[in-house]
Each structure stands twice: as C-alpha cells, then as structure tokens.
Amino acid sequence: MNQINPAKSKNWVITLFLTGIVALISVVMGSFAQELEPRYLILMISVMGAWVVYSIFNGVSLHGSLILISLTLIKPLMSVFFLLLLLFIFLIIVEMYQKEQLSLQIPYPLAIFFILAFGIYSALRISDPLGYTMFFTTVIVPVLTLILCQNARLKEESLVIWMKAIVAVGAFVGAYGIYIAIQNPFERLGSFWYTAMTINGFYTMAFFFALSLLFRSTEQYWKVIYTLAALLILFGMLYTYTRMAIIAVAFGIFLFMIRVRVMRFLGIIFLGLLPLVIPSTMISRIELGFNNDVSLIIRGLAWYLAGLQIYHNPITGIGFGVWTEWYPTIIPARQLYAQHPHNLYLNLMVEMGIIAGLSYLYIIFSILRRYWKSYVAQSQDILHYGAFVGMMAVMFACITDIFIQQHIVSIMFWLSLGIMLNLSNKRESHE
C-alpha cells in the first residue's frame, strides 16, 4: 500500500493556497482595474507575477515577500493596500501551516482584544468613506501584521533585507521628488505620492534606515551608495516644505549623536549647514510660522477640540471618520478646516476611546522597549540602533500628524515593528 509523503502533501496544500489567493487577488484587481491607469495596472501585475514565480521556486514566506511589499511604497494605491491585506492573511495561513505543529500565536492578546472590540464598535458609526480606511489602517493592519510576524520564520537577515529595500525605494522616490520640486518650486508635491505631508512618515524611517546601513557598511563602495541614498531621501523630504519633517530629522540625529561618536561631529555640521540647503520656499514657510501661519492656528483648535471630544467620549470615542463631518459644524470657516486632530495620540482616543488608544500605544512602546533590551542594549551593531531611532523619529513626528494611521505608511511601520517583535521573541527565548 502506498504511503502519503507528508512533505509532498504539505507542498500540494500550499500550492492550493497559493492558487486560491492568486485567484482572489485577481478578482480584487479586476474590480479596481477600471479605476487604475494602465501603467499602474501593468506594474501591479508584473510585481505580483514576479512574486508568484519566486514563491513557486523558493517557497512562500514573509521573508521572501519583503521586497514585494517594499515596492508598494513607490506609489501608495488604495487598491494595493487591500491586496497587501489579502497577502498578509495568506501568509499567516502558510506560515502557520509550515510549523512542525499547527498553531497560531497571538501577541499581546488583551491589548489586541481591546483594539478589536472598541475598533469594531467605532466602525459601526462610520458615515464617511474615509472612516473605513481609518478602521483598516488602525485596527486591521496592526492585528494582521503582528499575528503574521509572531508566527513567521524570520531572522536578523530579514530586517537587513527590509531596511535595504526601504532605502532603495526611498532613494528612488526621493530622486523623483527632487526633480518635480525643481520643476514646480512653489508647490508642495509628494513625489509619486498624493500629498507632500503623508510621504514624510515614509521618508523619516527611510532616512534613518539609510544612515544605519551607511555606518554599518565596511566597504567604501557601499558607504558612497548609502550616503547618496540618504541625501536623496533627505532632500526629497526638504522639498515637501514640511517643518515637522525637519524637526523629526533633527530629533533622530540627536539620538544618533548619543550613540555614535562620529555622528556627533557630523550631526553638528549637518545642523549648522541645514539652513543653507533648505529651499527658499521652505524658509519662507518657516518664517511665516512665527508670524501668522494659519496651520498653527488649525492645530491649536484641533488639539483643543480633540481634548473636549475625549472628555465627553472617553470610553468609546466618536468613531472613525466622524471628525471630518463633526469639525465643520463647530469651525465652519473653510480655511480653518482640519481633517483630523493632527496628533496621533489624540486621534486614537478621539476615534476609539482611551482604552483602545492606550492599548494601541502600549503595543508600540512595549515592542520598542523589548527590542531595545534584547538587541540595542546588548549589541554594538548600529543596524538595530538605527532601526530603533527610525521608529522613534516617526512617533515623534506623529505629535503633529497621524502618519502611521495612513494606509501604506501603516503597513511599513507595523511590519517594521512586527519584525522587531519576532527578533525580540527569539532573543528572549534563548536567554
């Protein structure tokens, strides 16, 4: 009697999963096809095709999908965002199935429960389409990404691959951003992205990842490559004319100066020469900020009103996207409109309530703390310190924006955090 080979059986099941997810992705892509420009549709099909071919020959895994995921940061299409969520579900199934014993581990179960419970309740009050996007970026992305990374087969090499991919994409996007900014000197443009503000969450992490790889490299050739990449990303950021981007960079460089001796000298030079490289339009906007910049007034009003909403709705919040309809009824002046409270920490509690908001932030800072204790404090490898600084710089920038609640940036942030979680788990298990 012929016996079934478990390895072959597993491969067949994974192949069926792969076929099913590709079919599902094809259906989703078809529904979005009419809204996409042909060049973007061709790009999506090409990238997905390359990933499928790679997976057939090398196996399906999160590790093998990192470069594919990084390419979505070139152009943050909403359709691609939902395709990535489908991919994450598929990868969770594959990673879970490929374990010796079938199991699914859920990190931070209580905090995730609170995020899901209050997040779903907040989603029930959505009346604006933007609210559904916020629900997915704030609730679904963290939960899916952390579960995926908790169960994935990752290693330190995965972090290196991810950081290199982010830097490569960042340099490419930054180069184009510089080009179009020179062509349109009085407009705030975000390279391939829709807005100049949103892209700075991506630029901030990419810049510090580039610095990490630069200081880690031992070969002069790669030092030159990463220096060029860091400069392209930095200038791409400067040409968005966003003041908080400069402050976030300065904050991250200060953190680098604490740990890296050579960075103390370079950081002082950088901060001293920064005014010379800032575009004139950016300087005008900075000067305006000290006089009568309406954006400062908007933020002040938004923070005050957000505080009132938290006071009146401390447990459940007001729901995702409700702010966009409620705010104009309080501040009818169009020039003072704020799409959100312009502060991640306030916005989380405004939308989901204090319990879910604090649970969300607890997960972030708990993972960063564990990563610091497991890797940064125990190792002289600048890669880990740079990854940590990149995450902290984004959280600092979120004082005046909600970067990690925006769709593609949320995936980039939470996947980086998930890789840190995975590595911390492995290091702690060996101690």
KEDRENRO-523449 format. One record per residue (C-alpha): residue number from 1; residue in one letter; chain; x, y, z. Coordinates in Angstrom, 1 decimal, padded with zeros to 4 digits, always signed. Example, Ala and Ser with C-alpha at 12.3 -4.5 7.8 and 13.67 -1.06 7.14 Angstrom:
<atom 1 A A <+012.3 -004.5 +007.8>>,
<atom 2 S A <+013.7 -001.1 +007.1>>,
***
This chain:
<atom 1 M A <+000.0 +000.0 +000.0>>,
<atom 2 N A <+001.4 +003.4 -001.0>>,
<atom 3 Q A <+002.0 +005.8 +001.9>>,
<atom 4 I A <+001.4 +009.5 +001.5>>,
<atom 5 N A <+004.5 +011.6 +001.8>>,
<atom 6 P A <+003.8 +014.4 +004.3>>,
<atom 7 A A <+006.2 +016.8 +002.7>>,
<atom 8 K A <+004.6 +016.4 -000.7>>,
<atom 9 S A <+001.2 +016.7 +000.8>>,
<atom 10 K A <+002.2 +019.9 +002.5>>,
<atom 11 N A <+003.5 +021.3 -000.8>>,
<atom 12 W A <+000.3 +020.5 -002.5>>,
<atom 13 V A <-001.8 +022.2 +000.1>>,
<atom 14 I A <+000.4 +025.3 +000.0>>,
<atom 15 T A <+000.1 +025.3 -003.8>>,
<atom 16 L A <-003.6 +025.2 -003.5>>,
<atom 17 F A <-003.5 +028.1 -001.0>>,
<atom 18 L A <-001.3 +030.0 -003.5>>,
<atom 19 T A <-003.6 +029.3 -006.3>>,
<atom 20 G A <-006.6 +030.4 -004.3>>,
<atom 21 I A <-005.1 +033.7 -003.1>>,
<atom 22 V A <-003.9 +034.5 -006.6>>,
<atom 23 A A <-007.4 +033.9 -007.9>>,
<atom 24 L A <-008.8 +036.1 -005.1>>,
<atom 25 I A <-006.3 +038.8 -005.8>>,
<atom 26 S A <-007.1 +038.6 -009.5>>,
<atom 27 V A <-010.8 +039.2 -008.7>>,
<atom 28 V A <-009.9 +042.2 -006.5>>,
<atom 29 M A <-007.6 +043.6 -009.1>>,
<atom 30 G A <-010.3 +043.2 -011.7>>,
<atom 31 S A <-012.7 +045.3 -009.6>>,
<atom 32 F A <-010.1 +048.1 -009.3>>,
<atom 33 A A <-008.8 +047.8 -012.9>>,
<atom 34 Q A <-011.2 +050.3 -014.3>>,
<atom 35 E A <-010.1 +053.0 -011.8>>,
<atom 36 L A <-006.3 +052.5 -012.4>>,
<atom 37 E A <-004.2 +054.0 -015.1>>,
<atom 38 P A <-002.9 +051.2 -017.4>>,
<atom 39 R A <+000.8 +051.8 -016.3>>,
<atom 40 Y A <-000.1 +051.1 -012.7>>,
<atom 41 L A <-002.2 +048.1 -013.5>>,
<atom 42 I A <+000.7 +046.7 -015.6>>,
<atom 43 L A <+003.1 +047.4 -012.7>>,
<atom 44 M A <+000.8 +045.6 -010.2>>,
<atom 45 I A <+000.5 +042.5 -012.4>>,
<atom 46 S A <+004.3 +042.4 -013.1>>,
<atom 47 V A <+005.2 +042.7 -009.4>>,
<atom 48 M A <+002.6 +040.1 -008.4>>,
<atom 49 G A <+003.8 +037.8 -011.2>>,
<atom 50 A A <+007.4 +038.1 -010.1>>,
<atom 51 W A <+006.4 +037.2 -006.5>>,
<atom 52 V A <+004.4 +034.2 -007.6>>,
<atom 53 V A <+007.4 +032.9 -009.7>>,
<atom 54 Y A <+009.7 +033.5 -006.8>>,
<atom 55 S A <+007.4 +031.7 -004.4>>,
<atom 56 I A <+007.0 +028.7 -006.6>>,
<atom 57 F A <+010.7 +028.1 -006.7>>,
<atom 58 N A <+011.7 +029.3 -003.2>>,
<atom 59 G A <+008.6 +028.7 -001.2>>,
<atom 60 V A <+006.1 +031.1 +000.2>>,
<atom 61 S A <+007.1 +033.1 +003.3>>,
<atom 62 L A <+007.0 +036.6 +004.8>>,
<atom 63 H A <+010.8 +036.7 +004.4>>,
<atom 64 G A <+010.5 +036.1 +000.7>>,
<atom 65 S A <+007.8 +038.7 +000.3>>,
<atom 66 L A <+009.5 +041.7 +002.0>>,
<atom 67 I A <+010.9 +043.1 -001.3>>,
<atom 68 L A <+007.5 +042.8 -002.9>>,
<atom 69 I A <+005.9 +044.7 +000.0>>,
<atom 70 S A <+008.5 +047.4 -000.1>>,
<atom 71 L A <+007.7 +048.1 -003.8>>,
<atom 72 T A <+004.2 +049.2 -002.9>>,
<atom 73 L A <+005.7 +052.3 -001.2>>,
<atom 74 I A <+006.6 +053.7 -004.6>>,
<atom 75 K A <+003.0 +054.6 -005.3>>,
<atom 76 P A <+000.6 +054.1 -002.4>>,
<atom 77 L A <-002.5 +053.0 -004.2>>,
<atom 78 M A <-005.5 +052.1 -002.1>>,
<atom 79 S A <-006.2 +049.0 -004.2>>,
<atom 80 V A <-002.6 +047.8 -003.5>>,
<atom 81 F A <-003.2 +048.4 +000.2>>,
<atom 82 F A <-006.1 +045.9 +000.3>>,
<atom 83 L A <-004.2 +043.5 -001.9>>,
<atom 84 L A <-001.5 +043.5 +000.8>>,
<atom 85 L A <-004.0 +042.8 +003.5>>,
<atom 86 L A <-005.1 +039.7 +001.5>>,
<atom 87 L A <-001.4 +038.7 +001.1>>,
<atom 88 F A <-000.9 +039.0 +004.9>>,
<atom 89 I A <-003.9 +036.7 +005.5>>,
<atom 90 F A <-002.5 +034.2 +003.0>>,
<atom 91 L A <+001.0 +034.4 +004.6>>,
<atom 92 I A <-000.5 +033.8 +008.1>>,
<atom 93 I A <-002.1 +030.6 +006.8>>,
<atom 94 V A <+001.1 +029.5 +005.1>>,
<atom 95 E A <+003.4 +030.3 +008.0>>,
<atom 96 M A <+001.1 +028.6 +010.5>>,
<atom 97 Y A <+000.8 +025.5 +008.3>>,
<atom 98 Q A <+004.5 +025.2 +007.8>>,
<atom 99 K A <+005.2 +024.8 +011.5>>,
<atom 100 E A <+006.0 +021.4 +012.9>>,
<atom 101 Q A <+002.8 +021.6 +014.9>>,
<atom 102 L A <-000.1 +023.5 +013.6>>,
<atom 103 S A <-000.6 +026.5 +015.9>>,
<atom 104 L A <-001.4 +030.2 +015.8>>,
<atom 105 Q A <+000.2 +032.5 +018.4>>,
<atom 106 I A <-001.4 +035.9 +019.1>>,
<atom 107 P A <+000.9 +038.6 +020.7>>,
<atom 108 Y A <-000.5 +041.0 +023.3>>,
<atom 109 P A <-003.9 +039.2 +023.3>>,
<atom 110 L A <-005.5 +041.6 +025.8>>,
<atom 111 A A <-004.4 +044.7 +024.0>>,
<atom 112 I A <-005.4 +043.3 +020.6>>,
<atom 113 F A <-008.8 +042.4 +022.1>>,
<atom 114 F A <-009.4 +046.0 +023.2>>,
<atom 115 I A <-008.3 +047.4 +019.9>>,
<atom 116 L A <-010.6 +045.0 +018.0>>,
<atom 117 A A <-013.6 +045.4 +020.4>>,
<atom 118 F A <-013.5 +049.2 +020.5>>,
<atom 119 G A <-012.3 +049.5 +016.9>>,
<atom 120 I A <-015.2 +047.4 +015.6>>,
<atom 121 Y A <-017.7 +049.4 +017.8>>,
<atom 122 S A <-016.2 +052.6 +016.4>>,
<atom 123 A A <-016.6 +051.3 +012.8>>,
<atom 124 L A <-020.3 +050.8 +013.4>>,
<atom 125 R A <-020.7 +054.6 +013.5>>,
<atom 126 I A <-018.8 +055.3 +010.2>>,
<atom 127 S A <-020.7 +057.6 +007.8>>,
<atom 128 D A <-017.8 +058.9 +005.8>>,
<atom 129 P A <-015.8 +056.7 +003.4>>,
<atom 130 L A <-012.6 +057.9 +005.0>>,
<atom 131 G A <-013.7 +056.2 +008.2>>,
<atom 132 Y A <-013.4 +052.7 +006.6>>,
<atom 133 T A <-009.9 +053.4 +005.6>>,
<atom 134 M A <-009.0 +054.6 +009.1>>,
<atom 135 F A <-010.6 +051.4 +010.5>>,
<atom 136 F A <-008.4 +049.2 +008.4>>,
<atom 137 T A <-005.2 +051.1 +009.0>>,
<atom 138 T A <-005.8 +051.5 +012.7>>,
<atom 139 V A <-007.3 +048.1 +013.6>>,
<atom 140 I A <-006.8 +045.6 +010.9>>,
<atom 141 V A <-003.2 +046.4 +009.9>>,
<atom 142 P A <-001.7 +046.2 +013.4>>,
<atom 143 V A <-003.6 +043.0 +014.2>>,
<atom 144 L A <-002.8 +041.2 +011.0>>,
<atom 145 T A <+000.8 +042.3 +010.8>>,
<atom 146 L A <+001.6 +041.4 +014.4>>,
<atom 147 I A <+000.0 +038.0 +014.1>>,
<atom 148 L A <+001.9 +037.4 +010.9>>,
<atom 149 C A <+005.2 +038.4 +012.3>>,
<atom 150 Q A <+004.6 +036.5 +015.5>>,
<atom 151 N A <+004.2 +033.3 +013.6>>,
<atom 152 A A <+006.6 +033.9 +010.7>>,
<atom 153 R A <+010.0 +032.4 +010.1>>,
<atom 154 L A <+012.2 +035.5 +010.3>>,
<atom 155 K A <+015.8 +036.2 +011.3>>,
<atom 156 E A <+018.1 +039.2 +011.5>>,
<atom 157 E A <+018.8 +038.9 +007.8>>,
<atom 158 S A <+015.1 +039.7 +007.3>>,
<atom 159 L A <+015.5 +043.0 +009.0>>,
<atom 160 V A <+018.5 +043.8 +006.8>>,
<atom 161 I A <+016.6 +042.9 +003.6>>,
<atom 162 W A <+013.6 +045.0 +004.7>>,
<atom 163 M A <+015.8 +048.1 +005.6>>,
<atom 164 K A <+017.8 +047.8 +002.3>>,
<atom 165 A A <+014.5 +047.6 +000.3>>,
<atom 166 I A <+013.0 +050.6 +002.1>>,
<atom 167 V A <+016.2 +052.7 +001.5>>,
<atom 168 A A <+016.3 +051.7 -002.2>>,
<atom 169 V A <+012.6 +052.7 -002.7>>,
<atom 170 G A <+013.2 +055.8 -000.6>>,
<atom 171 A A <+016.1 +057.0 -002.8>>,
<atom 172 F A <+014.1 +056.4 -006.0>>,
<atom 173 V A <+011.1 +058.2 -004.7>>,
<atom 174 G A <+013.2 +061.0 -003.3>>,
<atom 175 A A <+015.1 +061.5 -006.5>>,
<atom 176 Y A <+011.8 +061.9 -008.4>>,
<atom 177 G A <+010.5 +064.2 -005.7>>,
<atom 178 I A <+013.6 +066.5 -006.1>>,
<atom 179 Y A <+013.1 +066.6 -009.8>>,
<atom 180 I A <+009.4 +067.6 -009.8>>,
<atom 181 A A <+010.1 +070.1 -006.9>>,
<atom 182 I A <+012.7 +071.9 -009.0>>,
<atom 183 Q A <+010.2 +071.9 -011.9>>,
<atom 184 N A <+007.5 +073.3 -009.6>>,
<atom 185 P A <+009.3 +075.4 -006.9>>,
<atom 186 F A <+006.2 +077.0 -005.4>>,
<atom 187 E A <+004.1 +073.8 -005.0>>,
<atom 188 R A <+004.1 +071.2 -002.2>>,
<atom 189 L A <+004.4 +067.9 -004.0>>,
<atom 190 G A <+004.9 +064.4 -002.7>>,
<atom 191 S A <+006.9 +062.7 -005.5>>,
<atom 192 F A <+004.8 +059.7 -006.7>>,
<atom 193 W A <+002.5 +060.1 -003.6>>,
<atom 194 Y A <-000.7 +062.0 -003.4>>,
<atom 195 T A <+000.3 +064.5 -000.7>>,
<atom 196 A A <+003.6 +066.1 +000.4>>,
<atom 197 M A <+002.7 +065.6 +004.1>>,
<atom 198 T A <+001.9 +061.9 +004.1>>,
<atom 199 I A <+005.1 +060.9 +002.4>>,
<atom 200 N A <+007.2 +062.3 +005.3>>,
<atom 201 G A <+006.3 +059.3 +007.5>>,
<atom 202 F A <+007.9 +057.1 +004.9>>,
<atom 203 Y A <+010.9 +059.5 +004.3>>,
<atom 204 T A <+011.6 +059.7 +008.0>>,
<atom 205 M A <+012.0 +056.0 +008.5>>,
<atom 206 A A <+013.9 +055.5 +005.2>>,
<atom 207 F A <+016.4 +058.3 +006.1>>,
<atom 208 F A <+017.4 +056.7 +009.4>>,
<atom 209 F A <+017.5 +053.2 +007.8>>,
<atom 210 A A <+019.9 +054.6 +005.3>>,
<atom 211 L A <+022.1 +056.2 +008.0>>,
<atom 212 S A <+022.1 +052.8 +009.8>>,
<atom 213 L A <+023.3 +050.9 +006.7>>,
<atom 214 L A <+025.8 +053.7 +006.0>>,
<atom 215 F A <+027.5 +053.4 +009.4>>,
<atom 216 R A <+027.3 +049.6 +009.3>>,
<atom 217 S A <+029.0 +049.2 +005.9>>,
<atom 218 T A <+032.7 +048.4 +005.9>>,
<atom 219 E A <+033.3 +048.8 +002.1>>,
<atom 220 Q A <+033.8 +052.2 +000.7>>,
<atom 221 Y A <+031.6 +051.5 -002.3>>,
<atom 222 W A <+028.6 +050.8 -000.2>>,
<atom 223 K A <+029.3 +053.8 +002.1>>,
<atom 224 V A <+029.0 +056.0 -001.0>>,
<atom 225 I A <+025.8 +054.3 -002.2>>,
<atom 226 Y A <+024.1 +054.7 +001.2>>,
<atom 227 T A <+025.3 +058.3 +001.6>>,
<atom 228 L A <+023.8 +059.1 -001.8>>,
<atom 229 A A <+020.6 +057.4 -000.8>>,
<atom 230 A A <+020.4 +059.2 +002.5>>,
<atom 231 L A <+020.9 +062.6 +000.7>>,
<atom 232 L A <+018.2 +061.8 -001.9>>,
<atom 233 I A <+015.7 +060.9 +000.8>>,
<atom 234 L A <+016.6 +064.0 +002.9>>,
<atom 235 F A <+016.3 +066.4 +000.0>>,
<atom 236 G A <+013.1 +064.7 -001.1>>,
<atom 237 M A <+011.8 +065.4 +002.4>>,
<atom 238 L A <+013.0 +069.0 +002.4>>,
<atom 239 Y A <+011.3 +069.7 -000.9>>,
<atom 240 T A <+007.9 +068.8 +000.7>>,
<atom 241 Y A <+008.3 +072.0 +002.6>>,
<atom 242 T A <+007.1 +070.3 +005.9>>,
<atom 243 R A <+008.5 +071.9 +009.0>>,
<atom 244 M A <+007.8 +068.9 +011.2>>,
<atom 245 A A <+009.9 +066.7 +008.9>>,
<atom 246 I A <+013.0 +068.8 +009.7>>,
<atom 247 I A <+012.3 +068.6 +013.4>>,
<atom 248 A A <+011.8 +064.8 +013.3>>,
<atom 249 V A <+015.1 +064.5 +011.4>>,
<atom 250 A A <+016.9 +066.7 +014.0>>,
<atom 251 F A <+015.4 +064.6 +016.8>>,
<atom 252 G A <+016.6 +061.4 +015.2>>,
<atom 253 I A <+020.1 +062.8 +014.5>>,
<atom 254 F A <+020.3 +063.9 +018.2>>,
<atom 255 L A <+019.5 +060.2 +019.2>>,
<atom 256 F A <+022.3 +059.1 +016.7>>,
<atom 257 M A <+024.7 +061.6 +018.3>>,
<atom 258 I A <+024.2 +060.0 +021.7>>,
<atom 259 R A <+025.2 +056.5 +020.5>>,
<atom 260 V A <+027.5 +057.1 +017.5>>,
<atom 261 R A <+030.7 +059.1 +018.2>>,
<atom 262 V A <+031.4 +060.1 +014.6>>,
<atom 263 M A <+027.8 +061.3 +014.3>>,
<atom 264 R A <+028.4 +063.9 +017.0>>,
<atom 265 F A <+030.8 +065.7 +014.7>>,
<atom 266 L A <+028.7 +065.1 +011.5>>,
<atom 267 G A <+025.5 +066.0 +013.3>>,
<atom 268 I A <+026.8 +069.4 +014.3>>,
<atom 269 I A <+028.0 +070.1 +010.8>>,
<atom 270 F A <+024.6 +068.9 +009.4>>,
<atom 271 L A <+022.6 +071.1 +011.7>>,
<atom 272 G A <+024.9 +074.0 +011.0>>,
<atom 273 L A <+024.7 +073.7 +007.2>>,
<atom 274 L A <+021.0 +072.8 +007.1>>,
<atom 275 P A <+019.8 +076.4 +006.7>>,
<atom 276 L A <+022.0 +076.6 +003.5>>,
<atom 277 V A <+020.3 +073.6 +001.8>>,
<atom 278 I A <+016.7 +074.3 +002.8>>,
<atom 279 P A <+014.7 +075.6 -000.3>>,
<atom 280 S A <+013.8 +079.2 -000.2>>,
<atom 281 T A <+010.1 +078.3 -000.2>>,
<atom 282 M A <+010.6 +076.2 +002.9>>,
<atom 283 I A <+012.4 +079.1 +004.6>>,
<atom 284 S A <+009.5 +081.4 +003.8>>,
<atom 285 R A <+007.1 +078.9 +005.3>>,
<atom 286 I A <+009.2 +078.6 +008.5>>,
<atom 287 E A <+009.3 +082.4 +008.8>>,
<atom 288 L A <+005.6 +082.5 +008.3>>,
<atom 289 G A <+005.2 +080.1 +011.1>>,
<atom 290 F A <+006.5 +082.7 +013.6>>,
<atom 291 N A <+004.1 +085.3 +012.3>>,
<atom 292 N A <+000.6 +084.4 +011.1>>,
<atom 293 D A <+000.7 +080.8 +009.7>>,
<atom 294 V A <-002.9 +079.6 +009.8>>,
<atom 295 S A <-001.7 +075.9 +010.1>>,
<atom 296 L A <-000.6 +076.6 +013.7>>,
<atom 297 I A <-004.0 +078.0 +014.5>>,
<atom 298 I A <-005.6 +075.0 +012.9>>,
<atom 299 R A <-003.5 +072.6 +015.1>>,
<atom 300 G A <-004.3 +074.6 +018.2>>,
<atom 301 L A <-008.0 +074.5 +017.6>>,
<atom 302 A A <-007.9 +070.8 +016.6>>,
<atom 303 W A <-006.0 +069.8 +019.7>>,
<atom 304 Y A <-008.3 +071.7 +021.9>>,
<atom 305 L A <-011.5 +070.3 +020.3>>,
<atom 306 A A <-009.9 +066.8 +020.4>>,
<atom 307 G A <-009.4 +067.1 +024.1>>,
<atom 308 L A <-013.1 +068.1 +024.5>>,
<atom 309 Q A <-014.2 +065.0 +022.5>>,
<atom 310 I A <-012.0 +062.7 +024.6>>,
<atom 311 Y A <-013.5 +064.3 +027.7>>,
<atom 312 H A <-017.1 +063.7 +026.5>>,
<atom 313 N A <-016.5 +060.3 +024.9>>,
<atom 314 P A <-013.6 +058.7 +027.0>>,
<atom 315 I A <-014.5 +055.1 +026.6>>,
<atom 316 T A <-015.8 +054.5 +023.1>>,
<atom 317 G A <-014.6 +057.6 +021.2>>,
<atom 318 I A <-016.7 +059.2 +018.4>>,
<atom 319 G A <-015.9 +056.7 +015.7>>,
<atom 320 F A <-013.7 +056.5 +012.7>>,
<atom 321 G A <-014.1 +059.4 +010.2>>,
<atom 322 V A <-016.8 +061.1 +012.3>>,
<atom 323 W A <-014.4 +064.0 +013.0>>,
<atom 324 T A <-014.4 +065.0 +009.3>>,
<atom 325 E A <-018.2 +065.7 +009.4>>,
<atom 326 W A <-018.3 +067.0 +013.0>>,
<atom 327 Y A <-015.5 +069.5 +012.9>>,
<atom 328 P A <-017.0 +071.8 +010.2>>,
<atom 329 T A <-020.2 +072.2 +012.4>>,
<atom 330 I A <-018.0 +073.6 +015.1>>,
<atom 331 I A <-015.5 +075.5 +013.0>>,
<atom 332 P A <-017.4 +076.5 +009.8>>,
<atom 333 A A <-014.5 +078.6 +008.4>>,
<atom 334 R A <-013.1 +076.6 +005.5>>,
<atom 335 Q A <-009.6 +078.0 +005.8>>,
<atom 336 L A <-009.5 +076.5 +009.4>>,
<atom 337 Y A <-010.7 +073.0 +008.4>>,
<atom 338 A A <-008.8 +070.1 +009.9>>,
<atom 339 Q A <-009.4 +066.6 +008.5>>,
<atom 340 H A <-008.1 +065.1 +011.8>>,
<atom 341 P A <-006.7 +066.3 +015.1>>,
<atom 342 H A <-003.2 +066.5 +013.7>>,
<atom 343 N A <-001.9 +064.4 +016.5>>,
<atom 344 L A <-001.7 +060.6 +016.5>>,
<atom 345 Y A <-002.0 +060.2 +020.3>>,
<atom 346 L A <-005.1 +062.4 +020.4>>,
<atom 347 N A <-006.7 +061.0 +017.3>>,
<atom 348 L A <-006.5 +057.4 +018.5>>,
<atom 349 M A <-008.5 +058.3 +021.7>>,
<atom 350 V A <-010.9 +060.6 +019.7>>,
<atom 351 E A <-011.8 +057.7 +017.4>>,
<atom 352 M A <-011.6 +054.6 +019.6>>,
<atom 353 G A <-011.6 +055.9 +023.1>>,
<atom 354 I A <-008.9 +055.9 +025.8>>,
<atom 355 I A <-008.8 +052.2 +026.4>>,
<atom 356 A A <-008.2 +051.2 +022.8>>,
<atom 357 G A <-006.0 +054.2 +022.2>>,
<atom 358 L A <-003.7 +053.3 +025.1>>,
<atom 359 S A <-003.7 +049.7 +024.1>>,
<atom 360 Y A <-002.5 +050.7 +020.6>>,
<atom 361 L A <+000.3 +052.8 +022.1>>,
<atom 362 Y A <+001.2 +050.2 +024.7>>,
<atom 363 I A <+001.9 +047.6 +022.0>>,
<atom 364 I A <+004.1 +050.0 +020.1>>,
<atom 365 F A <+006.2 +051.1 +023.0>>,
<atom 366 S A <+006.3 +047.7 +024.6>>,
<atom 367 I A <+007.8 +046.2 +021.5>>,
<atom 368 L A <+010.3 +049.0 +021.1>>,
<atom 369 R A <+011.3 +048.6 +024.8>>,
<atom 370 R A <+011.7 +044.8 +024.4>>,
<atom 371 Y A <+013.7 +045.4 +021.2>>,
<atom 372 W A <+015.9 +047.9 +023.0>>,
<atom 373 K A <+016.6 +045.4 +025.8>>,
<atom 374 S A <+017.1 +042.4 +023.5>>,
<atom 375 Y A <+019.2 +043.9 +020.7>>,
<atom 376 V A <+020.1 +047.6 +021.0>>,
<atom 377 A A <+021.4 +047.5 +024.6>>,
<atom 378 Q A <+023.1 +044.1 +024.1>>,
<atom 379 S A <+024.8 +044.8 +020.8>>,
<atom 380 Q A <+027.1 +047.3 +019.2>>,
<atom 381 D A <+025.5 +046.7 +015.8>>,
<atom 382 I A <+024.4 +050.1 +014.6>>,
<atom 383 L A <+021.7 +048.4 +012.4>>,
<atom 384 H A <+019.5 +047.7 +015.4>>,
<atom 385 Y A <+020.0 +051.2 +017.0>>,
<atom 386 G A <+019.2 +052.8 +013.6>>,
<atom 387 A A <+016.0 +050.8 +013.2>>,
<atom 388 F A <+015.0 +051.9 +016.7>>,
<atom 389 V A <+015.8 +055.5 +016.0>>,
<atom 390 G A <+013.8 +055.4 +012.8>>,
<atom 391 M A <+010.7 +054.2 +014.7>>,
<atom 392 M A <+011.1 +056.7 +017.4>>,
<atom 393 A A <+011.5 +059.6 +014.9>>,
<atom 394 V A <+008.2 +058.6 +013.3>>,
<atom 395 M A <+006.5 +058.5 +016.6>>,
<atom 396 F A <+008.0 +061.9 +017.4>>,
<atom 397 A A <+006.7 +063.3 +014.1>>,
<atom 398 C A <+003.2 +062.0 +014.9>>,
<atom 399 I A <+002.9 +064.7 +017.5>>,
<atom 400 T A <+001.6 +066.9 +014.7>>,
<atom 401 D A <+000.2 +064.3 +012.3>>,
<atom 402 I A <-001.2 +060.7 +012.1>>,
<atom 403 F A <+001.5 +059.2 +009.8>>,
<atom 404 I A <+001.1 +055.6 +011.0>>,
<atom 405 Q A <-002.7 +055.7 +010.5>>,
<atom 406 Q A <-002.3 +056.4 +006.8>>,
<atom 407 H A <-002.7 +053.3 +004.6>>,
<atom 408 I A <+000.7 +052.4 +003.1>>,
<atom 409 V A <+002.7 +054.1 +005.9>>,
<atom 410 S A <+000.8 +052.0 +008.4>>,
<atom 411 I A <+001.9 +048.8 +006.8>>,
<atom 412 M A <+005.5 +049.9 +006.6>>,
<atom 413 F A <+005.5 +051.0 +010.3>>,
<atom 414 W A <+003.7 +047.9 +011.7>>,
<atom 415 L A <+005.7 +045.5 +009.5>>,
<atom 416 S A <+009.0 +047.0 +010.8>>,
<atom 417 L A <+007.6 +046.8 +014.4>>,
<atom 418 G A <+006.5 +043.2 +013.7>>,
<atom 419 I A <+010.0 +042.2 +012.6>>,
<atom 420 M A <+011.3 +043.7 +015.8>>,
<atom 421 L A <+008.8 +041.7 +017.8>>,
<atom 422 N A <+009.8 +038.5 +016.1>>,
<atom 423 L A <+013.5 +039.1 +016.7>>,
<atom 424 S A <+012.9 +040.0 +020.3>>,
<atom 425 N A <+010.9 +036.8 +020.9>>,
<atom 426 K A <+013.8 +034.7 +019.5>>,
<atom 427 R A <+016.4 +036.5 +021.6>>,
<atom 428 E A <+014.3 +036.3 +024.8>>,
<atom 429 S A <+013.7 +032.6 +024.3>>,
<atom 430 H A <+017.4 +031.9 +024.1>>,
<atom 431 E A <+018.2 +033.9 +027.3>>,
***
